[in-house]
Amino acid sequence: MTLCAADVKVAGDAADQSRNLRSLLFDTEGEFFVRDMIVSQDRYLIEFRHPDLRASDGSTLRGLRFIGLKRAAWRSAGDVCLLFDGRHLALPQLIGTRWKETFTDPNLAELYVRFVLDTAEFSGSQWYVISDPNDFVTNDVLEGHSAAGTFADLTAQFRVSPQPPPAGTETADTAASPFAASGVPEAMLIPPTTVRIDPQPALVFATVVHRQQLHHLCLAISADGKIGVVEDWPRTTPDGTLPVHPLRSFDEQRAALGRVKPEGAVRQQSS
């Protein structure tokens, strides 16, 4: 419940969304998924889900993500917990004493790229890093994950909507994997890879999807954490798109929070 201490000073629609979120956090139908951060001993990552948080198509929103401060690290001031809503957070303060290691360790630099692109918007849109076939899931997996005891959607990036085969061709293989159905060529799927650490800035190569199009990017990461694009190699045609849809969208998140009705969200507490 420490998430309720996470408020920042906002107004207008953002304030309404914050109030709506607080009303959900104490509801018995809410679910919390927590894992430690590799680069920080004081923080952890949280994903919160609730059946009232639904995407515009009526499907349940895949979750709201937070960065939390462990109880042992609490101080008289500072953020106990912050919602990832597309804003660029003050990561040096949030990550803590191991901040500088992020840019001198190749593994941490690669994780940093994925982390930032997964939690912030750039010029009003999102760039999704993809690393392996597990970044893609189908509706069947999403609908049956609880019964199967798996939670692929906690780490996956995209829901795949397979395209029907062209007229006159053989029926598509229904057993094809989500990755195969995504339309991403296997040779194009390259995980974040450090090209250079020293001298600064560090360079990291990454495969990303932006607005349903595939790109290879060479990214420069400066010592203050800023990420810039050195090169962008589009891997789909200008008018081509992939049959993939993001599981986490800040636009959908804001809209879902705006649709929440607080008086209904706490129904189980008042009953």
C-alpha positions as a Python dict, from the first residue, in 0.01 Angstrom:
ca = {
    (1, 'M'): (0, 0, 0),
    (2, 'T'): (303, 228, 3),
    (3, 'L'): (206, 328, -351),
    (4, 'C'): (-35, 579, -200),
    (5, 'A'): (265, 781, -82),
    (6, 'A'): (378, 818, -441),
    (7, 'D'): (179, 1127, -536),
    (8, 'V'): (350, 1408, -723),
    (9, 'K'): (204, 1755, -759),
    (10, 'V'): (-16, 1740, -1067),
    (11, 'A'): (-332, 1912, -1184),
    (12, 'G'): (-618, 1861, -1428),
    (13, 'D'): (-655, 1520, -1593),
    (14, 'A'): (-335, 1393, -1430),
    (15, 'A'): (-474, 1472, -1083),
    (16, 'D'): (-799, 1290, -1165),
    (17, 'Q'): (-604, 989, -1285),
    (18, 'S'): (-397, 991, -966),
    (19, 'R'): (-712, 990, -751),
    (20, 'N'): (-861, 712, -959),
    (21, 'L'): (-547, 505, -918),
    (22, 'R'): (-545, 550, -539),
    (23, 'S'): (-901, 423, -526),
    (24, 'L'): (-794, 97, -692),
    (25, 'L'): (-488, 22, -480),
    (26, 'F'): (-685, -97, -176),
    (27, 'D'): (-936, -300, -373),
    (28, 'T'): (-918, -675, -309),
    (29, 'E'): (-918, -748, -683),
    (30, 'G'): (-587, -568, -737),
    (31, 'E'): (-272, -772, -798),
    (32, 'F'): (91, -672, -733),
    (33, 'F'): (394, -829, -901),
    (34, 'V'): (733, -729, -759),
    (35, 'R'): (1095, -793, -857),
    (36, 'D'): (1431, -649, -751),
    (37, 'M'): (1637, -416, -966),
    (38, 'I'): (1976, -547, -1075),
    (39, 'V'): (2150, -212, -1045),
    (40, 'S'): (1997, -98, -714),
    (41, 'Q'): (1977, -255, -369),
    (42, 'D'): (1726, 5, -251),
    (43, 'R'): (1464, -7, -528),
    (44, 'Y'): (1236, -263, -683),
    (45, 'L'): (997, -273, -976),
    (46, 'I'): (623, -319, -930),
    (47, 'E'): (347, -400, -1176),
    (48, 'F'): (-11, -342, -1057),
    (49, 'R'): (-317, -491, -1226),
    (50, 'H'): (-687, -451, -1167),
    (51, 'P'): (-991, -568, -1368),
    (52, 'D'): (-1122, -209, -1388),
    (53, 'L'): (-813, -101, -1581),
    (54, 'R'): (-915, -182, -1936),
    (55, 'A'): (-784, -86, -2275),
    (56, 'S'): (-1004, 91, -2528),
    (57, 'D'): (-1092, -238, -2699),
    (58, 'G'): (-1235, -375, -2372),
    (59, 'S'): (-947, -610, -2295),
    (60, 'T'): (-782, -581, -1956),
    (61, 'L'): (-489, -342, -1950),
    (62, 'R'): (-175, -545, -1896),
    (63, 'G'): (-64, -342, -1593),
    (64, 'L'): (71, -20, -1445),
    (65, 'R'): (441, -13, -1359),
    (66, 'F'): (614, 162, -1069),
    (67, 'I'): (960, 197, -922),
    (68, 'G'): (950, 158, -544),
    (69, 'L'): (1182, 238, -254),
    (70, 'K'): (1242, -49, -11),
    (71, 'R'): (1139, 17, 348),
    (72, 'A'): (1499, -1, 478),
    (73, 'A'): (1592, 290, 249),
    (74, 'W'): (1309, 525, 348),
    (75, 'R'): (1409, 874, 457),
    (76, 'S'): (1221, 1174, 585),
    (77, 'A'): (1191, 1302, 229),
    (78, 'G'): (1195, 1160, -121),
    (79, 'D'): (972, 949, -339),
    (80, 'V'): (856, 622, -182),
    (81, 'C'): (716, 509, -515),
    (82, 'L'): (665, 659, -860),
    (83, 'L'): (437, 558, -1144),
    (84, 'F'): (590, 515, -1488),
    (85, 'D'): (363, 731, -1702),
    (86, 'G'): (596, 835, -1984),
    (87, 'R'): (775, 1111, -1796),
    (88, 'H'): (1154, 1109, -1772),
    (89, 'L'): (1228, 1043, -1405),
    (90, 'A'): (1537, 1156, -1213),
    (91, 'L'): (1711, 821, -1253),
    (92, 'P'): (2043, 908, -1078),
    (93, 'Q'): (1850, 970, -757),
    (94, 'L'): (1624, 669, -806),
    (95, 'I'): (1895, 417, -892),
    (96, 'G'): (2132, 534, -620),
    (97, 'T'): (2500, 464, -557),
    (98, 'R'): (2551, 224, -849),
    (99, 'W'): (2440, 481, -1105),
    (100, 'K'): (2788, 531, -1257),
    (101, 'E'): (2841, 157, -1295),
    (102, 'T'): (2559, 159, -1549),
    (103, 'F'): (2785, 328, -1804),
    (104, 'T'): (3105, 134, -1739),
    (105, 'D'): (2962, -219, -1742),
    (106, 'P'): (2848, -346, -2085),
    (107, 'N'): (2573, -565, -1939),
    (108, 'L'): (2430, -280, -1733),
    (109, 'A'): (2443, -39, -2028),
    (110, 'E'): (2235, -282, -2232),
    (111, 'L'): (1985, -325, -1947),
    (112, 'Y'): (1969, 53, -1905),
    (113, 'V'): (1864, 100, -2268),
    (114, 'R'): (1582, -152, -2230),
    (115, 'F'): (1476, -2, -1895),
    (116, 'V'): (1455, 358, -2017),
    (117, 'L'): (1280, 279, -2344),
    (118, 'D'): (1034, 60, -2154),
    (119, 'T'): (943, 331, -1905),
    (120, 'A'): (951, 666, -2088),
    (121, 'E'): (814, 837, -2398),
    (122, 'F'): (1029, 1014, -2654),
    (123, 'S'): (873, 1300, -2852),
    (124, 'G'): (530, 1180, -2746),
    (125, 'S'): (565, 818, -2862),
    (126, 'Q'): (711, 490, -2741),
    (127, 'W'): (1001, 281, -2868),
    (128, 'Y'): (995, -84, -2764),
    (129, 'V'): (1317, -284, -2737),
    (130, 'I'): (1281, -645, -2850),
    (131, 'S'): (1542, -903, -2755),
    (132, 'D'): (1412, -1251, -2826),
    (133, 'P'): (1100, -1444, -2938),
    (134, 'N'): (956, -1422, -2584),
    (135, 'D'): (881, -1055, -2648),
    (136, 'F'): (582, -1172, -2856),
    (137, 'V'): (268, -1346, -2729),
    (138, 'T'): (-69, -1431, -2882),
    (139, 'N'): (-421, -1371, -2751),
    (140, 'D'): (-446, -1740, -2664),
    (141, 'V'): (-151, -1708, -2427),
    (142, 'L'): (-284, -1389, -2273),
    (143, 'E'): (-629, -1532, -2214),
    (144, 'G'): (-502, -1858, -2069),
    (145, 'H'): (-194, -1749, -1874),
    (146, 'S'): (-356, -1775, -1530),
    (147, 'A'): (-483, -2127, -1589),
    (148, 'A'): (-150, -2236, -1731),
    (149, 'G'): (41, -2086, -1439),
    (150, 'T'): (256, -1872, -1669),
    (151, 'F'): (287, -1496, -1684),
    (152, 'A'): (448, -1435, -2022),
    (153, 'D'): (271, -1102, -2049),
    (154, 'L'): (469, -964, -1753),
    (155, 'T'): (783, -953, -1965),
    (156, 'A'): (653, -968, -2324),
    (157, 'Q'): (631, -648, -2526),
    (158, 'F'): (374, -725, -2795),
    (159, 'R'): (51, -908, -2862),
    (160, 'V'): (59, -1064, -3209),
    (161, 'S'): (-242, -1062, -3438),
    (162, 'P'): (-156, -1310, -3718),
    (163, 'Q'): (-251, -1194, -4064),
    (164, 'P'): (-471, -1418, -4281),
    (165, 'P'): (-290, -1581, -4573),
    (166, 'P'): (-336, -1417, -4916),
    (167, 'A'): (-625, -1546, -5123),
    (168, 'G'): (-541, -1861, -5314),
    (169, 'T'): (-256, -1965, -5085),
    (170, 'E'): (-237, -2248, -4837),
    (171, 'T'): (-394, -2204, -4495),
    (172, 'A'): (-157, -2052, -4243),
    (173, 'D'): (4, -2288, -3995),
    (174, 'T'): (-203, -2246, -3678),
    (175, 'A'): (82, -2392, -3473),
    (176, 'A'): (322, -2116, -3577),
    (177, 'S'): (493, -1946, -3284),
    (178, 'P'): (401, -1589, -3185),
    (179, 'F'): (745, -1480, -3304),
    (180, 'A'): (693, -1637, -3646),
    (181, 'A'): (351, -1473, -3670),
    (182, 'S'): (498, -1134, -3579),
    (183, 'G'): (660, -1106, -3920),
    (184, 'V'): (999, -1011, -3775),
    (185, 'P'): (1275, -1195, -3968),
    (186, 'E'): (1483, -1408, -3731),
    (187, 'A'): (1806, -1256, -3862),
    (188, 'M'): (1677, -910, -3768),
    (189, 'L'): (1619, -993, -3400),
    (190, 'I'): (1939, -875, -3229),
    (191, 'P'): (1929, -814, -2851),
    (192, 'P'): (2077, -494, -2703),
    (193, 'T'): (2452, -517, -2765),
    (194, 'T'): (2728, -291, -2636),
    (195, 'V'): (2943, -161, -2920),
    (196, 'R'): (3167, 59, -2708),
    (197, 'I'): (3193, 161, -2342),
    (198, 'D'): (3504, 378, -2340),
    (199, 'P'): (3561, 653, -2436),
    (200, 'Q'): (3226, 804, -2347),
    (201, 'P'): (2958, 813, -2464),
    (202, 'A'): (2882, 442, -2448),
    (203, 'L'): (2734, 299, -2767),
    (204, 'V'): (2463, 32, -2762),
    (205, 'F'): (2301, -136, -3062),
    (206, 'A'): (1933, -230, -3022),
    (207, 'T'): (1640, -373, -3220),
    (208, 'V'): (1323, -173, -3159),
    (209, 'V'): (964, -146, -3279),
    (210, 'H'): (816, 202, -3322),
    (211, 'R'): (462, 249, -3448),
    (212, 'Q'): (452, -111, -3574),
    (213, 'Q'): (774, -69, -3772),
    (214, 'L'): (1107, -242, -3710),
    (215, 'H'): (1430, -44, -3664),
    (216, 'H'): (1793, -108, -3577),
    (217, 'L'): (1934, 176, -3369),
    (218, 'C'): (2281, 272, -3256),
    (219, 'L'): (2233, 463, -2930),
    (220, 'A'): (2478, 688, -2746),
    (221, 'I'): (2446, 690, -2366),
    (222, 'S'): (2617, 978, -2191),
    (223, 'A'): (2740, 973, -1831),
    (224, 'D'): (2435, 1170, -1716),
    (225, 'G'): (2204, 900, -1854),
    (226, 'K'): (2081, 1078, -2166),
    (227, 'I'): (2019, 856, -2468),
    (228, 'G'): (2066, 981, -2822),
    (229, 'V'): (2027, 815, -3162),
    (230, 'V'): (2351, 794, -3358),
    (231, 'E'): (2209, 590, -3647),
    (232, 'D'): (1863, 460, -3734),
    (233, 'W'): (1828, 182, -3990),
    (234, 'P'): (1458, 115, -4073),
    (235, 'R'): (1397, -255, -4136),
    (236, 'T'): (1043, -229, -4273),
    (237, 'T'): (926, -43, -4580),
    (238, 'P'): (788, 308, -4518),
    (239, 'D'): (431, 189, -4572),
    (240, 'G'): (477, -156, -4415),
    (241, 'T'): (365, -247, -4062),
    (242, 'L'): (398, -550, -3836),
    (243, 'P'): (87, -728, -3697),
    (244, 'V'): (190, -647, -3340),
    (245, 'H'): (25, -436, -3070),
    (246, 'P'): (202, -312, -2753),
    (247, 'L'): (100, -465, -2422),
    (248, 'R'): (196, -142, -2243),
    (249, 'S'): (96, 189, -2390),
    (250, 'F'): (110, 515, -2196),
    (251, 'D'): (-171, 653, -2413),
    (252, 'E'): (-388, 352, -2319),
    (253, 'Q'): (-277, 382, -1957),
    (254, 'R'): (-386, 744, -1929),
    (255, 'A'): (-716, 670, -2100),
    (256, 'A'): (-783, 367, -1876),
    (257, 'L'): (-718, 566, -1558),
    (258, 'G'): (-949, 838, -1687),
    (259, 'R'): (-1231, 585, -1728),
    (260, 'V'): (-1205, 446, -1374),
    (261, 'K'): (-1498, 532, -1146),
    (262, 'P'): (-1364, 560, -791),
    (263, 'E'): (-1699, 499, -625),
    (264, 'G'): (-1715, 161, -795),
    (265, 'A'): (-1353, 70, -752),
    (266, 'V'): (-1379, 40, -375),
    (267, 'R'): (-1703, -159, -383),
    (268, 'Q'): (-1557, -456, -197),
    (269, 'Q'): (-1431, -244, 92),
    (270, 'S'): (-1767, -82, 150),
    (271, 'S'): (-1965, -406, 124),
}
